[in-house]
Amino acid sequence: LIHPEDQEKWRTHSHAKLENDEVVPIEFRLITKSGETRWIHHVCRTVFASDGRNRGVRGSNRDIT
């Protein structure tokens, strides 16, 4: 689960990435199933087809705790 204090940051990030093809990095906290907090560095980019249609998102997460 995304840490409650970082949920708004994540929502803002999720909407922003859909509007352009720039690489969009963000750091946020996750709460693991066992209750531990982990810091995540997330980078993603929207992928567009040659006709400009949104084909999806390519991203990666890295634990930087």
Protein Blocks (a to p, Z undefined) as FASTA:
>chain_A
ZZfklmmmmmmmmmmmmmpccdcddddddddfkopacdddddddddddfkopafbdcddd
ddfZZ
